[in-house]
Amino acid sequence: MSRQYDLLIFDWDGTLMDSIARIVNCFGNACADAGLPVPPESAMRHVIGLGLAEAVDALLPGVDNALRERVVARYREHFLHIDQTATPLFDGVRAGLEEFARRGYLLAVATGKSRRGLDRVLQETGMASLFVATRCADEAFSKPHPKMLQDLLDYTGLKVEHALMVGDTTYDLQMARTAVMDSLAVSYGVHTCEALLAHAPLACLDTFDEVRRWLLPRTVTPPAEAAVS
């Protein structure tokens, strides 16, 4: 059987990088800096994957715009300059992505991070060259809107049936479903496998090595012509 996918699109936080603890810390400290009660950890984990403004809106309903903007500003300050919580790649991610690239897959990222934040972690991890394209929440509508996926398809010139979205949140899977794109869920991020399976991924896998094994047994054929500009 020939390979079904040519483009693999990955979420970042909770799928490739274990940044959950740092994100939760930064949300909590940002709320405290703004004089607001710190939300429950479960609530802060649940909004991971959304764009920052959308996450704060969901986390702090009923809070006035000035305070929400204060929380956004303080979150950025904590995440970029203050918080030093380790954010390692999940086990198997680097080797798995490198193998996907060697096998001829095109790799991309669709993330709720800002462009500044994604560029920073790509530089820190030395992984920028693995991805043919990336799309961030401040360049398109936040997940679960499908615009990021549509932009990546436009950029690569590939049809939706040749792409697969891999993510750890229901927002990733809702985005893929709206784009009529196949999706693969991972259970080691922020949303439970039960919640993820409600959005019809092809599978819900427990490690990145399982993602690699799920994809690589397929017979490899050259990727479709891609008009990458």
N, C-alpha and C positions, 0 to 999 in steps of 0.2 A: 504494500500500500504506500502510495506517495505521501509525503509530508503534507499535512493540511494547512499549516500556518507558515508564513514567511516573516511576519512582524510580531514580536512579543513586546507588549507594553506593560510595564511594571509600575505599580504604586511605589512610593519610597518609604515613608515612615510606617513601621509595622509590617512591611513586606520585605524590603531589602535591609533596612537599618533598624536596630533595636533602640529607638529614640523615645519610646513611650514614657519612661520615667522622667526624662528631661522635659518633655512637653508638659506632663502633668505638674512637675515642679514649677515650671515657668507660668502656667496658668494660675496656679495657686498664689505664687508670689506677686503676680500682676494684679490679681484681685485684691490682695492684702495691701499693696501699694496704693490702690485707688480707694482704700477705706471700705471695701466690700467684704462680706463674709466669704470665706473660701468654700467653693462648692464641693460636694462629695467627690471623692476620687473617681467613682464610677461614672459620674456625669462628665467629668473632665476627659476621661478615657473615651467616652462615647462620641465626643465631637471631633476626635482626632481623625483627620482625613478631609475635613472641610477646609475651605480657605479660612484664613485667620479671622477676618471680619465676620464671616458667616458662623464660625465656631463660637465667637464671643456673643453674637446675637442669640444663638441657640442656648448658650450656657447661662446667659443673664437676661432672660425675658423680663420686660417691664422696667429695666434700668435705662435711664435717659441717655441720649446720644453722647453727651459730653463725657459721662463716666465710661461708656463703652469705648469711646475713642482713647480715653486714658488707659484703659486696660490693654487695648491693642498696642499702644505705644510702649507701655511697660513690659508687655510680653516680648516684644521685639528686642528691647534692651536686655532683658534677662537672657533670652535665647542666644543672642548674637555676642553678648559681651560679659555677662555675669555668671550664668550657670555653667558649671564645669562637669555636670553629670556625664559619665561616659556614654557614648552612642556607637557601639560597635556594629559592624555588619553581622547579620545572623549567620550562624554556621552554614557553610556551603555556598554562600551567595557569590563571593568573588570567583571561586573556582567554577561554579555553575554558569555564571554569566560569561566567563571567558570561554567555556566550552561551547555554549550556545553560539557565541560569535564565531568561533573556529568552524563550527558546523554550518555556517552560512546564514543563520538567522539574523535579521535586523532587529536591534534592540532599541527601545524607547522608554521614556518615563512620563507618566501623567500623575502629577502630585498636587496636594493641597499646599505645599510649601510655596514661598515667594521665590521669584527668580534669584534674588540675592541669596536666599537661604540655600537653594538647590545648588547654585554655582559654587557656593562655599564648600558644601559637603562633597561635591564632585571633585573639587580640587584637593581637599583633605584626604580623600580616599584614593585619589589617582585613577578614578574610573571614568572620567569624562569621555575618553576615546572609545569606550565600549558602546556608546549610545549614538545612534544616527540623528536622533531628535529628542527634545524634551519639551514638556509643556507644563506651566505652573498656573496656580490659581489666580495670580495677579495679571495673567496674560489672556485669560478666558473666563467664562463663568465657572464658579465653584462646582465641584461635584455635588450632587449627582447629574448635573447638566452634562450632555454628551459633547460639548464643544471641544474640549481638549482632545478627545479621541478623533473627532472629525478633522481637527487641525492636523493631527499626526498622520491620518490617512491622506489628506491633501498633500502634505509635505513629501511623503514617500511615494505617492502615486499608486498606492495599493488599494484593492477593494476590501470592504469590511470583512468578507468571508475569509480573507487571508491573514487576519489579525486576531490576536488573543490578548485579553486583558487579565492580568494577574494582580489580585489585591486581597487585603485583609479586612476590609470593611464593607458594610452593606452599601455605602456610597459608591464604592468602586464597581460593585456588581449592578447597582441600579443604573449607573452611568453606561456600563457596557450594554445592559439590556435595552436601554433607550436608543443606543446607537445601533442596535441589532448586531452586536458583536458577541462572540463567544467569550466566556470568562472562566477563570480558574480561581478558586478561593484558597486561602491559607488560614489555618486555625490558630497560629502562634502569635497573631497580632492583637487587635483590640476588640474585635467582635467575635462572638461565639460561632462555632460551626453550625449550630442549630439556626441562628439568625441568618447566617450566610446562605445556607441551603435553601432558605425560603425564597431566594432570588435566582434560583436555577443555574448555579455554576455547573460546569461539566464534572467537577469533583471538588472536594474540600480536603486539602492535604495538610499534614502535620509538621512537615519540615521542608526546607528548601531543597534538600537532597531528593525528597519525594517529587517535587516539582520537576527537577532535572530528569529523574527516572521516568516520570509520566510523559515527558516530551521526547526524550532522546531515543527510545526504542523504535520510534517510527523511522522508516526508510528515508534517508535524507536525499532530497533532490535540490538542484539549484533554486534559489529564490526567484520569484517572479520579477520581471523587469521593473525596476523602481526608478522613477524620475525624481531623484533627490536633487533639490536646488540649493 
